[in-house]
Amino acid sequence: MRLQQAGAPGPQDIVYAIGDVHGRLDLLKAARTQLLRHDQGRENPVVFLGDYVDRGPDSFGVIELLMSWKRGAIFCLKGNHEAMMIQACRRRDADSLETWLSFGGDATLRSYGAESLNQFSLDLIPEHHVAWLESLPTVLEDDHRVFVHGGLLPGVRIARQREDVLLWVRQRFLLADGDEFPDRKHVVHGHTPVWAGKLSPSEPELLAHRTNLDTAAYATGVLTIAIFNAASPGGPIETIAVRGEAALHMFG
């Protein structure tokens, strides 16, 4: 899917991208306020990079806010946590549910009012929430950038990238250089708050060929907004750290 299909940025416009929210409705609301202030009514596009649910305290509220967002062109990508939630809701089997719960789905179910964590608690999740998550694209492009949750497999054109790669890839993507990606476009992604090349989970990773905006919001209390010049290639011209309370538990 190309960003131009639904509200193309003009030559002087900017594009916002926002990292993994993970149930932090407080940070999402604060980010929205910051966006409105910065955008000054221009209604430039906003790309969310996936992982709206799990681990943080209010996944229900995050989905509700994103679904009802009325400001300008908003594009929400699917993350691997949305994929696990969808699979648990559609399959209704013990293995899918257990996998999702082990990645933080327990916090999501509790945000929907679940008192126990079993297949019956999935009935608390409205069908229109699951259908919305299913409808989300896995990748967006504009003239200069690729927006994706996890990353890309080096040497593979975007149209041939598998969904599981787009949502889950780490090492093969993180260790690649810019010459290995399609059209040498700058890649904007989330998914990996810390690895050997990104030692601080609360800081974005800003490289010449890619920008990693996962700042572990659910644990660090930092949600990152990146601002890109739509007419020019490369990384962000500015980043905004939206700060709230850090969680007491360690991220994983």
C-alpha positions as CSV (number, residue, x, y, z in Angstrom):
1,M,0.0,0.0,0.0
2,R,1.3,3.4,-0.9
3,L,0.8,6.4,1.4
4,Q,-0.3,8.5,-1.6
5,Q,-3.5,6.4,-2.0
6,A,-5.2,8.2,0.8
7,G,-4.0,11.7,1.2
8,A,-0.7,12.3,-0.6
9,P,1.7,14.6,1.2
10,G,2.5,17.6,-0.9
11,P,6.0,18.7,-1.7
12,Q,6.2,21.0,1.4
13,D,4.4,18.6,3.7
14,I,5.7,16.4,6.5
15,V,4.8,12.8,7.6
16,Y,4.6,11.8,11.2
17,A,5.4,8.3,12.4
18,I,4.8,6.9,15.9
19,G,6.3,3.9,17.6
20,D,4.8,1.0,19.5
21,V,2.1,2.1,21.9
22,H,1.5,-1.2,23.7
23,G,-1.6,-0.3,25.7
24,R,-0.3,3.1,27.0
25,L,-3.5,5.2,26.3
26,D,-2.1,8.0,28.5
27,L,0.9,8.4,26.2
28,L,-1.2,8.1,23.0
29,K,-3.5,10.9,24.3
30,A,-0.4,13.0,25.1
31,A,1.0,12.3,21.6
32,R,-2.2,13.3,20.0
33,T,-2.1,16.6,21.8
34,Q,1.6,17.2,20.7
35,L,0.7,16.3,17.1
36,L,-2.2,18.8,17.0
37,R,0.0,21.5,18.4
38,H,2.9,20.8,16.0
39,D,0.8,20.3,12.9
40,Q,-1.2,23.5,13.3
41,G,-4.2,22.4,11.4
42,R,-2.3,21.2,8.2
43,E,-3.6,17.6,8.7
44,N,-0.4,16.0,7.5
45,P,-0.5,12.2,7.6
46,V,0.3,10.1,10.7
47,V,1.6,6.6,10.4
48,F,1.4,4.3,13.5
49,L,3.9,1.4,13.3
50,G,1.9,-1.3,15.0
51,D,1.8,-3.0,18.4
52,Y,-1.1,-1.1,19.9
53,V,-2.0,-3.9,22.3
54,D,-0.5,-6.0,25.1
55,R,1.7,-5.4,28.1
56,G,0.4,-1.9,28.9
57,P,-2.7,-1.3,30.9
58,D,-5.3,-0.1,28.4
59,S,-5.2,-1.8,25.0
60,F,-9.0,-1.5,24.8
61,G,-8.8,2.3,25.1
62,V,-5.9,2.5,22.6
63,I,-7.9,0.7,19.9
64,E,-11.0,2.8,20.6
65,L,-9.0,6.0,20.2
66,L,-7.3,4.9,17.0
67,M,-10.6,3.7,15.5
68,S,-12.3,7.0,16.3
69,W,-9.4,9.3,15.3
70,K,-10.9,12.0,13.2
71,R,-7.9,14.2,12.5
72,G,-6.5,14.2,9.0
73,A,-5.0,11.1,7.3
74,I,-4.1,8.4,9.9
75,F,-2.6,5.1,8.8
76,C,-2.3,2.2,11.3
77,L,0.0,-0.7,10.5
78,K,-0.4,-4.2,11.9
79,G,2.2,-5.4,14.4
80,N,3.0,-8.9,15.5
81,H,1.0,-8.4,18.7
82,E,-2.1,-7.6,16.7
83,A,-1.5,-10.7,14.7
84,M,-1.3,-12.9,17.8
85,M,-4.5,-11.3,19.2
86,I,-6.3,-11.9,15.9
87,Q,-5.2,-15.5,15.8
88,A,-6.3,-16.1,19.4
89,C,-9.7,-14.6,18.7
90,R,-10.3,-16.4,15.5
91,R,-8.9,-19.9,16.3
92,R,-10.2,-20.1,19.9
93,D,-7.7,-22.9,20.6
94,A,-5.5,-23.3,23.7
95,D,-2.2,-23.0,21.9
96,S,-3.0,-19.7,20.2
97,L,-4.4,-18.2,23.4
98,E,-1.4,-19.4,25.4
99,T,1.1,-17.9,22.9
100,W,-0.7,-14.5,23.0
101,L,-0.9,-14.5,26.8
102,S,2.8,-15.2,27.0
103,F,3.5,-12.1,25.0
104,G,1.4,-9.8,27.2
105,G,-2.1,-10.6,26.0
106,D,-3.2,-11.0,29.6
107,A,-3.0,-7.3,30.1
108,T,-5.1,-6.8,27.0
109,L,-7.8,-9.2,28.1
110,R,-7.9,-7.4,31.5
111,S,-8.4,-4.1,29.8
112,Y,-11.6,-5.6,28.3
113,G,-12.8,-6.6,31.7
114,A,-11.7,-10.2,31.9
115,E,-11.4,-11.7,35.3
116,S,-10.1,-15.0,34.1
117,L,-7.8,-15.8,31.2
118,N,-9.3,-18.5,29.0
119,Q,-11.1,-18.9,25.7
120,F,-14.4,-17.7,27.2
121,S,-12.8,-14.3,28.1
122,L,-12.2,-13.7,24.3
123,D,-16.0,-13.1,24.1
124,L,-15.4,-9.8,25.8
125,I,-13.5,-8.5,22.7
126,P,-15.9,-6.8,20.3
127,E,-16.0,-8.2,16.8
128,H,-15.5,-4.8,15.3
129,H,-12.2,-4.5,17.2
130,V,-11.0,-7.8,15.8
131,A,-12.2,-6.9,12.3
132,W,-10.4,-3.5,12.4
133,L,-7.2,-5.2,13.4
134,E,-7.5,-7.7,10.6
135,S,-8.0,-4.9,8.1
136,L,-4.7,-3.2,8.9
137,P,-2.0,-3.2,6.2
138,T,1.5,-4.6,7.0
139,V,3.5,-2.1,5.0
140,L,3.2,1.5,3.6
141,E,5.4,3.3,1.1
142,D,5.9,6.8,-0.1
143,D,8.4,8.2,-2.6
144,H,11.3,8.0,-0.1
145,R,10.4,5.6,2.7
146,V,9.0,2.3,3.7
147,F,7.0,2.1,6.9
148,V,6.7,-1.3,8.5
149,H,6.4,-2.8,12.0
150,G,9.2,-5.3,12.2
151,G,11.4,-4.8,9.1
152,L,12.3,-6.2,5.7
153,L,14.2,-9.3,4.5
154,P,17.3,-8.0,2.8
155,G,17.4,-8.5,-1.0
156,V,13.6,-9.2,-1.3
157,R,11.3,-6.7,-3.1
158,I,8.5,-5.4,-0.9
159,A,5.8,-7.1,-2.9
160,R,7.4,-10.4,-2.2
161,Q,8.0,-9.9,1.5
162,R,6.1,-12.4,3.7
163,E,3.8,-11.1,6.4
164,D,5.5,-13.0,9.1
165,V,8.8,-11.3,8.1
166,L,7.2,-7.8,8.0
167,L,5.9,-8.4,11.5
168,W,8.6,-10.4,13.3
169,V,12.0,-10.1,11.6
170,R,14.9,-8.8,13.7
171,Q,18.5,-9.8,13.3
172,R,18.7,-10.3,9.5
173,F,17.0,-6.9,9.1
174,L,18.8,-5.1,11.9
175,L,22.3,-6.2,10.7
176,A,21.7,-5.3,7.1
177,D,22.9,-2.1,5.5
178,G,20.9,0.3,3.3
179,D,22.1,-1.1,0.0
180,E,20.3,-4.4,0.7
181,F,16.8,-2.9,0.7
182,P,14.4,-2.3,-2.2
183,D,15.1,1.0,-4.0
184,R,17.4,1.9,-1.1
185,K,14.4,3.6,0.6
186,H,14.7,4.6,4.2
187,V,12.9,2.1,6.5
188,V,10.9,3.4,9.4
189,H,10.0,0.6,11.9
190,G,9.3,-0.4,15.5
191,H,9.3,-3.8,17.1
192,T,12.8,-3.9,18.7
193,P,13.3,-1.6,21.7
194,V,16.7,-3.0,22.6
195,W,19.3,-5.1,20.9
196,A,23.1,-5.1,20.6
197,G,23.0,-2.0,18.3
198,K,20.4,-0.1,20.4
199,L,21.4,-0.3,24.1
200,S,18.9,2.3,25.4
201,P,15.3,1.1,25.2
202,S,14.0,4.7,25.8
203,E,15.8,6.2,22.8
204,P,15.1,5.9,19.1
205,E,17.7,4.3,16.8
206,L,18.5,6.9,14.1
207,L,20.6,5.5,11.3
208,A,21.3,6.6,7.7
209,H,19.2,3.8,6.2
210,R,16.5,3.2,8.9
211,T,14.8,4.7,11.9
212,N,13.7,2.5,14.8
213,L,11.0,4.2,16.9
214,D,10.2,1.5,19.4
215,T,11.1,3.1,22.7
216,A,9.4,0.4,24.9
217,A,6.6,2.8,25.9
218,Y,4.8,0.3,28.2
219,A,8.0,0.0,30.4
220,T,9.9,3.2,29.9
221,G,7.0,5.6,29.7
222,V,8.4,7.1,26.5
223,L,6.5,7.1,23.2
224,T,8.4,8.5,20.3
225,I,7.1,10.6,17.4
226,A,9.3,11.1,14.3
227,I,8.8,13.9,11.8
228,F,9.9,13.4,8.2
229,N,10.1,15.8,5.3
230,A,7.9,14.1,2.7
231,A,9.8,15.6,-0.2
232,S,13.3,14.5,0.9
233,P,14.8,11.1,1.5
234,G,16.4,10.0,4.8
235,G,15.7,10.0,8.4
236,P,13.6,12.3,10.6
237,I,14.1,16.1,10.7
238,E,13.0,16.0,14.3
239,T,11.8,13.6,17.0
240,I,9.5,14.2,19.9
241,A,9.7,12.2,23.1
242,V,6.2,11.9,24.8
243,R,7.0,11.1,28.4
244,G,4.8,9.6,31.2
245,E,5.3,7.3,34.1
246,A,7.6,4.3,33.7
247,A,6.3,0.9,34.6
248,L,7.5,-1.0,37.6
249,H,8.1,-4.2,35.7
250,M,11.0,-4.9,33.2
251,F,10.2,-5.0,29.5
252,G,10.7,-8.2,27.6
